[in-house]
Amino acid sequence: MVHSFHARAKIDRRLGKNLSYNQTSKTVVPMVSKLLLAFRIVVILFPTVTGVLLTSFGTSKLNAAYIVPSEPEVNPYGFLVFSTMNLAKGSTEAHFWIDQISLNERTAQVLVYCEFSVNSTSTGEQVIGFQMPHFCDFQNLSIAGEIGDLEVSDVNTVHLEDADPKEPSSERTNTTLIYARFSSSQLIEKYRVHLEFTWEGLVRKKSFSNYMISIPLADSEGDTHEEVSKRLPNASVYYEEIRVKVMIQMPEECEYIGSIIPPVQGLAQTRQTRSSILWDITNPNVMATPETTYHFTMSFENTVESEQRDHLLFDSGLYMGLGVSLIFGGLYEAIKIGTDIAKERRKA
């Protein structure tokens, strides 16, 4: 009897252990399956998401290196001289000294030296003026002759803004008229004018590190702004056979790239020095091609920004390369796990 009782107790304990084991197995197996599923998802998502982020970051650096906010190209009225005096044909020379170029503000400090002769001397009040493309912030003007400096009674600066009649919504054209009234003398046949101003809009950004300086030159009376005749109906306009010289002091850390007209003189440039480059436009009618006639254009590169662009391109290639590799790695794991799950289901 006792022996039977002990045997039955042993059987009950074994049954209890088996039951407890079965219950534990039923709890653990689904948990392990969930952990394996979560691990598989992480294996797929981590490289894929990381790859997308790295590729996006690399793309943004690539865009920063190549996509530059566009600065519209405008066609302002070209440079010319107007005066109430009768200027001798072919006697007018205009020398532009361009210095202190600011790439951030797109401005430059300019000194214009203009020399001309008259066909007949005269006395009394006369006017000499200049039509300048872009916006000019006037600073100083003086006039001299063979007998010395002349008295300038009045200097006028007129800023004009015009829209293209064919495209009213396009970028507006800025033109500046600067003219002075002075007392002439019968003793003077040759005059000299010194004009100083800050030139805004002279510099235009072409790409991440490349810039352009452009000075349009008038080639016909049609390039004369109507405001000239309105303000000075007795003035004559001079644009033919003007000898134009342009001297540009290159900004720091900038290198000359090229120009429509080859320079006649230039100083050797290194990274530690600034170069001065001279162009002599004797006769606009023999300039390069019809498309570029009457426009002086010079391109240069900022070496610091060029290095920044190279770094951006390197970083872009690095991040995009890693990102694309991770994306393909994530896709490979997804395909592999999907194939394994399909095999398991077929076996079941």
Rosetta silent file (secondary structure, phi, psi, omega in degrees, C-alpha in Angstrom):
SEQUENCE: MVHSFHARAKIDRRLGKNLSYNQTSKTVVPMVSKLLLAFRIVVILFPTVTGVLLTSFGTSKLNAAYIVPSEPEVNPYGFLVFSTMNLAKGSTEAHFWIDQISLNERTAQVLVYCEFSVNSTSTGEQVIGFQMPHFCDFQNLSIAGEIGDLEVSDVNTVHLEDADPKEPSSERTNTTLIYARFSSSQLIEKYRVHLEFTWEGLVRKKSFSNYMISIPLADSEGDTHEEVSKRLPNASVYYEEIRVKVMIQMPEECEYIGSIIPPVQGLAQTRQTRSSILWDITNPNVMATPETTYHFTMSFENTVESEQRDHLLFDSGLYMGLGVSLIFGGLYEAIKIGTDIAKERRKA
SCORE:     score description
SCORE:     0.000 S_00000001
   1 L     0.000  -50.972  178.844    0.000    0.000    0.000 S_00000001
   2 H   -62.886  -43.129  179.124    2.718    2.382    1.028 S_00000001
   3 H   -59.721  -40.915  178.116    4.820    1.329   -1.914 S_00000001
   4 H   -63.371  -37.875 -179.829    1.941    2.049   -4.262 S_00000001
   5 H   -65.230  -44.696  179.657    1.501    5.522   -2.721 S_00000001
   6 H   -65.255  -37.155  178.547    5.180    6.437   -3.236 S_00000001
   7 H   -64.552  -41.896 -179.724    5.120    5.216   -6.833 S_00000001
   8 H   -65.960  -36.465  179.249    2.084    7.308   -7.571 S_00000001
   9 H   -64.747  -41.520  177.683    3.761   10.390   -6.037 S_00000001
  10 H   -60.925  -41.680  179.948    6.825    9.932   -8.248 S_00000001
  11 H   -63.467  -41.289 -179.655    4.611    9.694  -11.317 S_00000001
  12 H   -64.100  -39.664  179.867    2.776   12.907  -10.325 S_00000001
  13 H   -64.868  -40.898  177.832    6.092   14.779   -9.875 S_00000001
  14 H   -64.214  -41.287  178.219    7.292   13.649  -13.294 S_00000001
  15 H   -63.238  -39.316  179.144    4.032   14.692  -14.881 S_00000001
  16 H   -63.885  -41.594  178.153    4.297   18.114  -13.188 S_00000001
  17 H   -63.434  -42.968 -179.716    7.828   18.638  -14.489 S_00000001
  18 H   -64.055  -41.014  179.981    6.800   17.708  -18.001 S_00000001
  19 H   -64.292  -43.442  178.650    3.823   19.996  -17.824 S_00000001
  20 H   -63.192  -40.150  179.391    5.973   22.869  -16.536 S_00000001
  21 H   -63.660  -42.606 -179.982    8.551   22.222  -19.304 S_00000001
  22 H   -63.815  -39.510  179.152    5.851   22.215  -21.972 S_00000001
  23 H   -66.313  -40.713  178.460    4.445   25.504  -20.660 S_00000001
  24 H   -64.677  -41.268  179.633    7.914   27.072  -20.601 S_00000001
  25 H   -61.760  -41.187 -179.977    8.599   25.867  -24.131 S_00000001
  26 H   -64.593  -26.791 -179.876    5.347   27.368  -25.330 S_00000001
  27 H   -85.026  -40.180 -174.535    6.410   30.735  -23.834 S_00000001
  28 H   -74.686  -42.265 -175.339   10.086   30.757  -24.910 S_00000001
  29 H   -58.561  -49.039  177.822    9.734   29.624  -28.525 S_00000001
  30 H   -62.365  -34.240 -179.924    7.509   32.521  -29.628 S_00000001
  31 H   -65.097  -43.872  178.285    9.799   34.974  -27.791 S_00000001
  32 H   -62.899  -39.590  179.147   12.867   33.650  -29.601 S_00000001
  33 H   -62.905  -41.175  179.045   11.005   33.858  -32.901 S_00000001
  34 H   -65.983  -40.377  178.777   10.100   37.482  -32.208 S_00000001
  35 H   -64.537  -40.660  177.537   13.701   38.304  -31.301 S_00000001
  36 H   -63.693  -39.018  178.852   14.937   36.675  -34.502 S_00000001
  37 H   -65.892  -43.100  178.608   12.362   38.635  -36.508 S_00000001
  38 H   -62.852  -40.974  179.016   13.380   41.879  -34.805 S_00000001
  39 H   -62.630  -42.148  178.476   17.046   41.108  -35.503 S_00000001
  40 H   -62.091  -40.481  179.515   16.270   40.440  -39.161 S_00000001
  41 H   -64.232  -42.190  178.546   14.406   43.757  -39.415 S_00000001
  42 H   -63.078  -41.920  179.563   17.349   45.604  -37.834 S_00000001
  43 H   -60.098  -32.698  179.832   19.758   43.895  -40.237 S_00000001
  44 H   -82.753  -48.874 -171.722   17.637   45.189  -43.132 S_00000001
  45 H   -72.816  -41.613 -174.374   16.654   48.648  -41.851 S_00000001
  46 H   -57.666  -55.768 -179.947   19.926   49.820  -40.254 S_00000001
  47 H   -65.850  -33.564 -178.111   22.133   49.708  -43.388 S_00000001
  48 H   -67.594  -49.874 -179.190   19.266   50.842  -45.605 S_00000001
  49 H   -64.865  -43.921  178.342   18.314   53.884  -43.498 S_00000001
  50 H   -61.413  -40.982  178.740   21.968   54.757  -42.833 S_00000001
  51 H   -63.646  -41.072  178.551   22.715   54.431  -46.550 S_00000001
  52 H   -63.754  -42.685  179.522   19.818   56.709  -47.486 S_00000001
  53 H   -64.514  -44.772  179.288   20.971   59.346  -44.980 S_00000001
  54 H   -64.896  -41.056  178.326   24.594   59.220  -46.160 S_00000001
  55 H   -64.039  -41.767  178.276   23.546   59.353  -49.821 S_00000001
  56 H   -63.270  -41.850  178.585   21.273   62.317  -49.115 S_00000001
  57 H   -63.984  -42.499  177.876   24.097   64.093  -47.261 S_00000001
  58 H   -64.619  -37.937  178.135   26.488   63.417  -50.135 S_00000001
  59 H   -64.429  -38.888  179.012   23.935   64.691  -52.655 S_00000001
  60 H   -64.027  -37.981  177.114   23.538   67.926  -50.688 S_00000001
  61 H   -68.881  -36.520  176.803   27.311   68.477  -50.809 S_00000001
  62 H   -64.742  -42.028  177.416   27.324   67.772  -54.546 S_00000001
  63 H   -63.701  -39.219  179.240   24.546   70.321  -55.049 S_00000001
  64 H   -63.519  -31.141 -178.764   26.458   72.850  -52.958 S_00000001
  65 H   -79.123  -28.028 -173.574   29.485   72.417  -55.222 S_00000001
  66 H  -115.401  -31.759 -177.172   27.614   72.765  -58.503 S_00000001
  67 L   -93.406  107.907 -179.380   24.290   74.486  -57.923 S_00000001
  68 L  -113.773  136.026  177.076   24.942   78.191  -57.362 S_00000001
  69 L   -52.006  122.958 -174.719   22.155   80.793  -57.098 S_00000001
  70 L   -70.860  140.148  174.113   21.986   82.239  -60.588 S_00000001
  71 L  -110.466  108.726 -172.306   22.759   85.905  -61.131 S_00000001
  72 L   -56.020  141.347  176.880   20.812   86.987  -64.216 S_00000001
  73 L   -85.132  124.641  179.250   22.769   88.343  -67.107 S_00000001
  74 L  -112.882  159.686  179.661   21.565   91.810  -68.016 S_00000001
  75 L  -118.946   80.576 -177.270   22.405   93.929  -71.041 S_00000001
  76 L   -74.169  169.394  173.923   22.804   97.486  -69.769 S_00000001
  77 L   -63.495  140.392 -175.435   23.501  100.541  -71.852 S_00000001
  78 L   -80.763  169.933  179.721   27.181  100.653  -72.766 S_00000001
  79 E   -69.821  136.519  172.838   29.840  103.168  -71.814 S_00000001
  80 E  -157.797  170.092 -179.846   29.981  106.386  -73.840 S_00000001
  81 E  -115.605  140.801  173.817   30.878  110.069  -73.507 S_00000001
  82 E  -134.785  146.800 -174.690   28.543  113.015  -74.064 S_00000001
  83 E  -159.343  155.188  173.731   29.359  116.713  -74.080 S_00000001
  84 L   -84.677   -6.687  177.098   28.173  120.132  -75.177 S_00000001
  85 L   -91.588  160.881  179.400   31.647  120.667  -76.682 S_00000001
  86 L   -93.057   96.689 -176.691   32.716  119.524  -80.132 S_00000001
  87 E   -77.530  140.727  179.377   35.202  116.739  -79.401 S_00000001
  88 L   -69.575  136.923 -177.765   37.848  115.942  -82.009 S_00000001
  89 L   -63.611  132.386  177.252   37.298  112.586  -83.681 S_00000001
  90 L    77.256    6.167 -177.405   39.570  109.842  -82.384 S_00000001
  91 L   -95.233   -7.329 -172.742   40.988  112.007  -79.579 S_00000001
  92 L   -88.820  128.940  174.287   39.076  110.459  -76.690 S_00000001
  93 E  -126.783  138.367  177.819   40.751  107.996  -74.375 S_00000001
  94 E  -128.581  119.855 -179.599   39.180  106.423  -71.300 S_00000001
  95 E  -110.025  125.290  178.862   41.323  104.544  -68.795 S_00000001
  96 E  -106.681  119.216  171.818   39.626  102.393  -66.154 S_00000001
  97 E  -105.587  113.746 -174.799   41.616  101.486  -63.040 S_00000001
  98 E  -111.804  122.072 -175.359   39.641   98.839  -61.159 S_00000001
  99 E  -143.827  173.098  177.530   40.744   97.919  -57.640 S_00000001
 100 E    52.025   51.885 -179.944   39.406   96.753  -54.251 S_00000001
 101 E   -75.418  126.208  177.808   37.106   94.198  -55.815 S_00000001
 102 E  -106.034  115.484 -179.191   34.660   92.737  -53.301 S_00000001
 103 L   -74.722  -30.472 -179.408   33.376   89.308  -54.284 S_00000001
 104 L   -71.633  -42.521 -177.273   30.769   89.256  -51.507 S_00000001
 105 L   -94.307   -7.588 -179.615   29.237   92.628  -52.370 S_00000001
 106 L    61.209   39.452 -178.360   29.980   92.405  -56.130 S_00000001
 107 E  -124.022  168.639  175.833   31.548   95.879  -56.089 S_00000001
 108 E  -153.434  150.655  174.716   34.838   97.518  -57.071 S_00000001
 109 E   -89.713  129.231 -171.862   36.567  100.827  -56.528 S_00000001
 110 E  -128.801  136.493  170.414   37.101  102.536  -59.900 S_00000001
 111 E  -118.414  123.057  178.072   39.133  105.494  -61.131 S_00000001
 112 E  -109.582  124.929  175.340   38.362  106.687  -64.659 S_00000001
 113 E  -112.173  115.501 -177.903   40.842  108.963  -66.405 S_00000001
 114 E  -118.127  130.656 -178.900   39.383  110.474  -69.585 S_00000001
 115 E  -125.956  137.072 -179.906   41.340  112.630  -71.995 S_00000001
 116 E  -155.825  159.321  176.197   39.992  114.405  -75.097 S_00000001
 117 E  -116.242  159.217  179.711   40.616  117.307  -77.439 S_00000001
 118 E  -112.898  150.482  178.690   38.149  119.793  -78.934 S_00000001
 119 L   -72.452  -35.239  179.690   37.886  120.912  -82.559 S_00000001
 120 L  -141.841  136.338 -179.535   37.349  124.523  -81.571 S_00000001
 121 L   -74.087  158.795 -178.764   37.992  126.276  -78.289 S_00000001
 122 L  -154.521  164.914  176.738   35.192  128.054  -76.493 S_00000001
 123 L  -121.259  163.330  178.881   34.423  130.005  -73.349 S_00000001
 124 E   101.839 -173.710 -177.032   31.582  129.801  -70.913 S_00000001
 125 E   -77.674  131.580  177.417   29.841  126.938  -69.213 S_00000001
 126 E  -128.910  168.694 -179.390   30.199  123.518  -70.802 S_00000001
 127 E  -129.923  135.136  171.060   29.156  119.991  -69.893 S_00000001
 128 E  -128.359  135.210 -176.383   31.090  116.738  -70.013 S_00000001
 129 E  -147.738  168.790 -177.430   29.438  113.490  -68.978 S_00000001
 130 E  -136.289  136.147  171.783   29.645  109.700  -69.003 S_00000001
 131 E   -98.401  117.310 -175.941   27.075  106.996  -69.433 S_00000001
 132 E  -112.914  130.804  172.396   28.092  104.094  -67.185 S_00000001
 133 E   -68.548  151.477  179.228   26.575  100.619  -67.189 S_00000001
 134 L    73.404 -171.703 -176.264   25.416   99.330  -63.798 S_00000001
 135 E   -97.134  128.095 -179.939   25.078  101.360  -60.609 S_00000001
 136 E  -118.512  124.706  176.405   27.827  103.850  -59.743 S_00000001
 137 E   -93.597   99.007 -173.191   28.161  105.407  -56.311 S_00000001
 138 E   -62.372  141.872  178.604   29.815  108.738  -57.203 S_00000001
 139 E  -126.118  -46.486 -175.851   32.713  109.967  -55.055 S_00000001
 140 E  -158.383  148.930  175.675   34.766  112.608  -56.835 S_00000001
 141 E  -147.298  134.696  175.967   35.227  114.404  -60.180 S_00000001
 142 E  -139.841  151.186 -178.431   37.813  116.929  -61.317 S_00000001
 143 E  -129.779  137.134  179.922   38.586  118.553  -64.683 S_00000001
 144 E  -137.862  160.090  176.148   41.889  120.048  -65.851 S_00000001
 145 E  -136.088 -166.205 -179.207   43.378  121.583  -68.991 S_00000001
 146 L   -62.619  -27.210 -176.091   46.738  122.867  -70.194 S_00000001
 147 L   -94.512    5.028  178.210   46.483  125.843  -67.830 S_00000001
 148 E   118.468 -167.446 -178.971   45.652  123.769  -64.763 S_00000001
 149 E   -67.410  144.637  179.000   42.548  122.683  -62.876 S_00000001
 150 L  -107.009  154.496 -179.380   39.208  124.094  -63.951 S_00000001
 151 L   -79.089  122.122  176.248   36.328  125.144  -61.749 S_00000001
 152 E   -98.578  116.135 -175.032   33.561  122.576  -61.651 S_00000001
 153 E   -84.685  -27.597 -174.296   30.313  124.298  -60.732 S_00000001
 154 E  -160.622  136.486  175.574   28.020  121.288  -60.533 S_00000001
 155 E  -123.388  127.993 -179.222   28.194  117.490  -60.679 S_00000001
 156 E  -116.840  136.517  175.201   25.045  115.463  -61.315 S_00000001
 157 E  -121.938  123.705 -177.918   24.564  111.739  -60.788 S_00000001
 158 E  -122.150  120.461  177.280   21.462  110.094  -62.242 S_00000001
 159 E   -99.429  125.789 -176.367   20.609  106.463  -61.492 S_00000001
 160 E  -119.286  138.231  179.489   18.301  104.855  -64.026 S_00000001
 161 E  -128.380  121.774 -175.388   16.507  101.538  -63.757 S_00000001
 162 E  -127.860  144.756  174.202   14.829  100.043  -66.794 S_00000001
 163 L  -101.787  149.672  176.848   12.927   96.851  -67.486 S_00000001
 164 E   -67.101  120.089 -178.837   13.147   94.985  -70.766 S_00000001
 165 L   -59.797  -26.848  179.204    9.979   95.972  -72.701 S_00000001
 166 L   -78.931  -29.664 -179.941    9.844   92.456  -74.168 S_00000001
 167 E  -133.714   81.402 -176.927   10.180   90.812  -70.732 S_00000001
 168 L   -58.739  -26.984 -177.358    8.831   93.185  -68.040 S_00000001
 169 L   -86.482   -1.176 -177.250    9.372   90.587  -65.318 S_00000001
 170 L   -75.933  174.266  179.128   13.074   90.136  -66.152 S_00000001
 171 L   -60.720  136.643 -178.739   15.997   91.571  -64.213 S_00000001
 172 L   -77.725  150.615 -179.433   16.078   95.354  -64.384 S_00000001
 173 E   -97.354  128.317  178.009   18.942   97.184  -66.071 S_00000001
 174 E  -101.881  132.356  176.737   20.858   99.775  -64.065 S_00000001
 175 E  -134.642  143.290  179.815   22.518  102.707  -65.807 S_00000001
 176 E  -123.988  130.532  172.895   24.261  105.709  -64.269 S_00000001
 177 E  -105.930  125.484  175.774   24.735  109.126  -65.843 S_00000001
 178 E  -124.610  118.312  179.808   27.478  111.283  -64.331 S_00000001
 179 E  -141.601  151.965 -175.007   27.983  114.732  -65.811 S_00000001
 180 E  -130.867  146.597  173.086   29.590  117.975  -64.688 S_00000001
 181 E  -102.548  134.829 -178.337   29.272  121.640  -65.596 S_00000001
 182 E  -148.901  167.336 -179.947   32.497  123.619  -65.762 S_00000001
 183 E   -95.946  119.395  179.641   33.963  126.820  -67.178 S_00000001
 184 E   -89.675  171.827 -179.491   35.939  126.330  -70.379 S_00000001
 185 L  -141.610  147.840  177.525   38.610  128.602  -71.835 S_00000001
 186 L   -68.345  -12.753 -179.874   39.758  129.527  -75.327 S_00000001
 187 L   -85.108   -6.034 -174.419   43.270  128.706  -74.195 S_00000001
 188 L  -111.141  125.495  174.492   42.445  125.046  -73.707 S_00000001
 189 L  -110.991  -19.935 -177.096   42.322  122.505  -76.516 S_00000001
 190 E  -127.141  130.608 -176.553   42.917  119.360  -74.467 S_00000001
 191 E  -119.384  153.173  176.339   41.001  118.353  -71.343 S_00000001
 192 E  -131.338  134.350 -179.877   41.488  115.715  -68.674 S_00000001
 193 E  -122.460  130.299  173.296   38.758  114.342  -66.407 S_00000001
 194 E  -110.908  125.842 -176.975   39.319  112.297  -63.251 S_00000001
 195 E  -130.891  130.564  179.180   36.298  110.410  -61.985 S_00000001
 196 E  -123.204  138.497  177.837   36.094  108.163  -58.916 S_00000001
 197 E  -163.776  164.621  171.775   33.207  105.938  -57.891 S_00000001
 198 E   -97.584  126.107 -174.192   32.236  102.568  -56.449 S_00000001
 199 E  -100.011  114.606  178.967   30.906  100.311  -59.185 S_00000001
 200 E  -100.317  138.350 -178.618   28.090   97.986  -58.120 S_00000001
 201 L    86.901    2.177  179.923   27.045   95.075  -60.320 S_00000001
 202 L   -71.247  -35.079 -177.106   30.373   95.016  -62.134 S_00000001
 203 E  -100.139  133.577  179.275   31.250   91.566  -60.752 S_00000001
 204 E  -129.727  135.773 -179.859   28.991   88.593  -61.462 S_00000001
 205 E   -81.830  128.321 -179.514   29.275   85.071  -60.049 S_00000001
 206 L  -100.036  -36.957  179.869   29.344   82.371  -62.755 S_00000001
 207 L  -151.291 -164.835 -175.382   29.868   79.232  -60.679 S_00000001
 208 L   -57.421  -40.632 -175.477   30.984   78.132  -57.219 S_00000001
 209 L  -127.432    1.667 -177.733   34.433   79.732  -57.552 S_00000001
 210 E  -105.081  141.019 -179.030   34.390   81.547  -60.916 S_00000001
 211 E  -131.753  164.857 -178.798   33.533   85.222  -61.420 S_00000001
 212 E  -140.323  139.468  171.778   33.255   87.588  -64.356 S_00000001
 213 E  -112.834  128.059 -176.922   33.790   91.315  -64.857 S_00000001
 214 E  -132.780  130.043  176.312   31.964   92.816  -67.828 S_00000001
 215 E  -123.536  101.798  176.391   32.041   96.383  -69.166 S_00000001
 216 E   -68.980  141.480  176.861   29.677   96.962  -72.110 S_00000001
 217 E  -117.458  132.182 -178.699   30.794   99.597  -74.595 S_00000001
 218 L   -65.980  142.253  179.403   28.249  101.508  -76.681 S_00000001
 219 L  -125.759    2.840  178.413   28.461  100.901  -80.433 S_00000001
 220 L  -161.201  168.644  178.274   25.613  103.044  -81.759 S_00000001
 221 H   -65.927  -22.244  177.902   23.336  105.935  -80.881 S_00000001
 222 H   -66.045  -16.724  177.450   20.731  103.347  -79.989 S_00000001
 223 H   -86.957    3.961  178.540   22.852  102.525  -76.950 S_00000001
 224 L   -89.132  128.068  178.954   22.324  106.031  -75.622 S_00000001
 225 L   -68.726  139.550 -176.762   19.784  106.278  -72.821 S_00000001
 226 H   -61.432  -20.830 -179.242   16.946  108.634  -73.644 S_00000001
 227 H   -66.874  -23.583  178.960   17.558  110.482  -70.389 S_00000001
 228 H   -63.032  -50.264 -179.238   20.746  112.007  -71.891 S_00000001
 229 H   -70.025  -29.801  178.331   18.849  113.991  -74.530 S_00000001
 230 H   -67.181  -42.187 -177.406   16.097  114.895  -72.058 S_00000001
 231 H   -83.726  -32.801 -177.682   18.503  116.438  -69.585 S_00000001
 232 L  -133.614   78.411 -176.397   21.014  117.829  -72.089 S_00000001
 233 L   -63.776  -22.175 -178.819   19.319  118.439  -75.459 S_00000001
 234 L   -92.890    1.443 -176.900   22.383  120.305  -76.802 S_00000001
 235 L   -84.208  145.224  174.117   24.856  117.543  -75.945 S_00000001
 236 E  -101.752  151.023 -177.049   26.492  115.338  -78.563 S_00000001
 237 E  -105.538  136.582 -178.185   27.166  111.654  -77.987 S_00000001
 238 E  -126.270  120.412  179.584   30.596  110.089  -78.639 S_00000001
 239 L  -138.641  -17.261 -178.897   31.081  106.327  -78.834 S_00000001
 240 L   -86.684  145.034  174.688   33.143  105.745  -82.000 S_00000001
 241 L    53.269   38.524  171.694   36.930  105.458  -81.974 S_00000001
 242 L   -92.471  124.711  178.312   37.221  105.759  -78.212 S_00000001
 243 E   -84.602  119.305 -177.863   40.410  104.152  -76.988 S_00000001
 244 E  -112.774  128.564  173.481   39.594  102.234  -73.828 S_00000001
 245 E  -117.884  137.029 -179.672   42.208  100.869  -71.444 S_00000001
 246 E  -125.728  120.140  174.683   41.275   98.654  -68.535 S_00000001
 247 E  -113.572  122.869 -177.911   43.653   97.939  -65.670 S_00000001
 248 E  -118.520  124.755  172.125   42.395   95.432  -63.093 S_00000001
 249 E   -88.861  110.844 -175.351   44.031   94.779  -59.755 S_00000001
 250 L   -63.573  142.198  176.415   43.094   91.170  -59.092 S_00000001
 251 L   -65.029  162.057  177.745   41.525   90.406  -55.699 S_00000001
 252 L   -62.999  146.238  178.787   43.521   88.429  -53.162 S_00000001
 253 L    59.792   30.387  179.037   43.554   84.645  -53.643 S_00000001
 254 E  -125.421  147.853 -179.136   42.236   85.021  -57.200 S_00000001
 255 E  -126.573  139.087  177.874   43.700   83.882  -60.513 S_00000001
 256 E   -68.506  133.431  178.623   43.054   85.169  -64.009 S_00000001
 257 E  -103.398  -53.054 -177.980   41.300   82.628  -66.273 S_00000001
 258 E   178.108  171.916  179.666   40.714   84.396  -69.583 S_00000001
 259 E  -153.650  159.589  178.911   39.116   87.254  -71.484 S_00000001
 260 L   -62.928  -43.023  178.450   37.585   87.968  -74.860 S_00000001
 261 L  -103.261  126.439  179.345   40.410   90.368  -75.649 S_00000001
 262 L   -62.441  139.884  177.273   43.916   89.154  -74.743 S_00000001
 263 L   -69.463  151.297  178.923   45.655   91.416  -72.205 S_00000001
 264 L   -92.277  -16.089 -178.853   48.610   93.435  -73.424 S_00000001
 265 E  -157.374  140.103  177.178   50.409   93.314  -70.118 S_00000001
 266 E  -156.561  141.703  178.095   50.187   91.285  -66.943 S_00000001
 267 L   -87.435  145.219  178.132   52.324   90.715  -63.895 S_00000001
 268 L   -61.650  140.121 -175.656   53.195   87.186  -62.848 S_00000001
 269 L  -119.782  136.130  170.716   50.919   86.007  -60.099 S_00000001
 270 L  -123.123  177.566 -178.670   51.508   83.657  -57.192 S_00000001
 271 L   -67.968  -19.376 -178.077   49.265   82.760  -54.284 S_00000001
 272 L   -96.739   -6.180 -176.650   51.032   85.385  -52.145 S_00000001
 273 L  -124.845  159.750  175.605   50.804   88.306  -54.579 S_00000001
 274 L  -105.764  139.409 -177.655   48.116   90.213  -56.407 S_00000001
 275 L  -103.772  151.166  172.460   48.488   90.783  -60.131 S_00000001
 276 E  -112.352  131.345 -176.819   47.613   93.793  -62.254 S_00000001
 277 E  -124.609  135.898 -176.016   46.440   93.083  -65.794 S_00000001
 278 E  -116.525  135.232  173.569   46.087   95.657  -68.577 S_00000001
 279 E  -121.349  140.275  178.693   43.855   95.560  -71.658 S_00000001
 280 E  -122.701  107.585 -179.431   44.033   98.083  -74.497 S_00000001
 281 E  -101.243   89.927 -174.867   40.899   98.290  -76.632 S_00000001
 282 L   -70.657  -43.787 -177.450   42.069  100.587  -79.415 S_00000001
 283 L  -141.046  109.366 -178.482   39.146  100.100  -81.759 S_00000001
 284 H   -56.194  -24.055 -175.897   35.966   98.286  -80.666 S_00000001
 285 H   -70.869  -10.850  179.733   35.180   97.446  -84.296 S_00000001
 286 H  -111.106   17.381  178.216   37.990   94.876  -84.424 S_00000001
 287 L   -71.177  165.686 -163.792   37.032   93.022  -81.240 S_00000001
 288 L   -39.496  -74.889 -173.944   36.697   89.259  -81.253 S_00000001
 289 L  -134.758  161.866  179.191   33.330   88.213  -82.666 S_00000001
 290 L   -57.313  -34.006 -177.368   29.982   89.863  -83.479 S_00000001
 291 L   -68.563  -28.991 -176.182   28.393   88.171  -80.462 S_00000001
 292 L  -110.881    5.935 -178.503   30.907   89.694  -78.059 S_00000001
 293 L   -60.204  141.386  176.492   31.603   92.954  -79.825 S_00000001
 294 L    67.918   20.327  173.230   31.614   96.058  -77.619 S_00000001
 295 E  -129.885  119.590  171.094   31.784   94.056  -74.424 S_00000001
 296 E   -87.360  124.597 -178.008   34.916   93.786  -72.359 S_00000001
 297 E  -135.002  131.760  178.935   34.700   90.553  -70.376 S_00000001
 298 E  -134.791  135.219 -179.811   37.246   89.000  -68.033 S_00000001
 299 E  -113.243  145.400  177.005   36.911   85.793  -65.974 S_00000001
 300 E  -148.660  164.809 -175.777   38.819   84.831  -62.857 S_00000001
 301 E  -124.136  138.761  173.713   38.743   82.180  -60.143 S_00000001
 302 E   -87.479  114.147 -174.209   38.862   82.404  -56.368 S_00000001
 303 H   -68.126  -31.337  178.232   41.405   79.758  -55.334 S_00000001
 304 H   -65.819  -46.788  178.513   40.067   79.500  -51.761 S_00000001
 305 H   -66.963  -31.709  176.998   36.556   78.772  -52.996 S_00000001
 306 H   -63.389  -41.231  176.610   38.003   76.376  -55.564 S_00000001
 307 H   -65.903  -38.142  176.888   39.589   74.357  -52.752 S_00000001
 308 H   -61.812  -40.870  178.434   36.288   74.427  -50.863 S_00000001
 309 H   -63.747  -41.238  178.775   34.539   73.055  -53.938 S_00000001
 310 H   -62.195  -40.481  177.850   37.135   70.262  -54.239 S_00000001
 311 H   -64.270  -40.797  178.783   36.529   69.326  -50.593 S_00000001
 312 H   -62.688  -42.111  179.368   32.783   69.288  -51.192 S_00000001
 313 H   -65.689  -39.987  178.324   33.216   67.027  -54.220 S_00000001
 314 H   -64.018  -48.003  179.627   35.494   64.662  -52.257 S_00000001
 315 H   -62.439  -38.719  179.723   33.064   64.504  -49.323 S_00000001
 316 H   -61.359  -47.344  179.200   30.167   64.037  -51.722 S_00000001
 317 H   -63.202  -38.581 -179.382   31.831   61.051  -53.415 S_00000001
 318 H   -65.427  -50.827 -176.768   32.788   59.540  -50.051 S_00000001
 319 H   -68.196  -40.917  179.573   29.322   59.815  -48.478 S_00000001
 320 H   -67.305  -36.757  177.843   27.451   58.786  -51.615 S_00000001
 321 H   -63.860  -46.840  177.849   29.782   55.795  -52.113 S_00000001
 322 H   -64.684  -42.531 -177.683   29.261   54.576  -48.550 S_00000001
 323 H   -62.945  -46.261 -179.697   25.541   55.299  -48.692 S_00000001
 324 H   -64.691  -38.497  178.228   24.900   53.413  -51.923 S_00000001
 325 H   -62.264  -43.312  179.415   26.953   50.451  -50.641 S_00000001
 326 H   -66.308  -38.238  178.397   24.885   50.294  -47.457 S_00000001
 327 H   -61.931  -46.142  178.650   21.619   50.555  -49.394 S_00000001
 328 H   -65.185  -35.989  176.381   22.607   47.611  -51.607 S_00000001
 329 H   -62.835  -42.979  177.369   23.738   45.716  -48.508 S_00000001
 330 H   -63.805  -41.332  178.090   20.341   46.251  -46.885 S_00000001
 331 H   -64.827  -38.266  178.672   18.526   45.159  -50.036 S_00000001
 332 H   -63.194  -44.628  178.603   20.713   42.040  -50.233 S_00000001
 333 H   -63.288  -38.231  179.073   19.870   41.111  -46.640 S_00000001
 334 H   -63.022  -43.606  178.794   16.166   41.690  -47.329 S_00000001
 335 H   -65.382  -41.794 -179.250   16.256   39.359  -50.334 S_00000001
 336 H   -63.992  -45.575 -179.561   18.256   36.754  -48.384 S_00000001
 337 H   -67.385  -39.088  177.440   15.892   36.805  -45.376 S_00000001
 338 H   -61.715  -39.215  177.982   12.855   36.722  -47.651 S_00000001
 339 H   -65.995  -41.431  179.241   14.259   33.627  -49.399 S_00000001
 340 H   -64.395  -41.613  178.582   14.927   31.904  -46.048 S_00000001
 341 H   -63.433  -40.486  179.483   11.390   32.589  -44.809 S_00000001
 342 H   -63.745  -39.244  178.024    9.931   31.210  -48.035 S_00000001
 343 H   -64.632  -43.067 -179.264   11.971   27.989  -47.615 S_00000001
 344 H   -61.911  -40.211  179.721   10.808   27.595  -43.983 S_00000001
 345 H   -66.546  -37.787  179.134    7.155   27.965  -45.008 S_00000001
 346 H   -66.153  -38.606  177.796    7.527   25.360  -47.748 S_00000001
 347 H   -65.869  -38.074  179.142    9.032   22.886  -45.264 S_00000001
 348 L   -68.090    0.000    0.000    6.193   23.532  -42.828 S_00000001
